[in-house]
Each structure stands twice: as structure tokens, then as C-alpha cells.
Amino acid sequence: MLSGQPAEVEEKKTDMFAAIMIVLTFVLVLAFAVQPLFVSKGTAIASDKVKLETLEIRKLSLYEQIKELELEFDMGNVSSDDYQRNRIELKREVSMVLEQLNPISSK
């Protein structure tokens, strides 16, 4: 009887180890499958932040280009026609950037 008891204990340990490994594997697979549901929110927020920063930099760059164009015009390096055409184009680009900024910055 004593010789049979360690075999039963060993078998129970093996069964318990197998059950623990099955549960652990199931939990890991489930966590891996559900992870995108939680990560995508953070990624979307980060993506909006990067887009916002990019648009802000673009806006400042366009404002700087308008200032430079005005300076070049005041110095006489740019003709009136070129000045008007370029200024209108730069202002159009700035307004497009501002339109893109409004929905993102209001979130």
C-alpha cells in the first residue's frame, strides 16, 4: 500500500501541473487576443497628438514664410504680382491647416 501511494501523489502532481499549464496558456492567449482593444485607444490619442504637433509646426512654418515674403516684397526683391500670388497661396495653405487643427484640438 505504501509503495502505491507515492505513485498516486506523483500522478496528482502531474495532473495539477498540466491543468495549471492549460489555464496559463488560455489566459495568455486571451490576453493577447484582447490587447488590441485596449491599446488602440492609447495609440489613437498618441496619433492625434503627433498630428496636432505636426500641424502646429506646419502652421508656424507657413506664418514664417508669409513674414519672409512680406520682407522680400518690402525690400523690393519680389514683384507685386508674385507677392500677391504667393501670399494668397500661403494664406490658403494656412487656412487648410487651421481647418484640420480645429477638430483635433477640440478633442
Secondary structure, 3 states (H helix, E strand, C coil): CCCHHHHHHHHHHHHHHHHHHHHHHHHHHHHHHHHHHHHHHHHHHHHHHHHHHHHHHHHHHHHHHHHHHHHHHHHCCCCHHHHHHHHHHHHHHHHHHHHHHHHHHCC
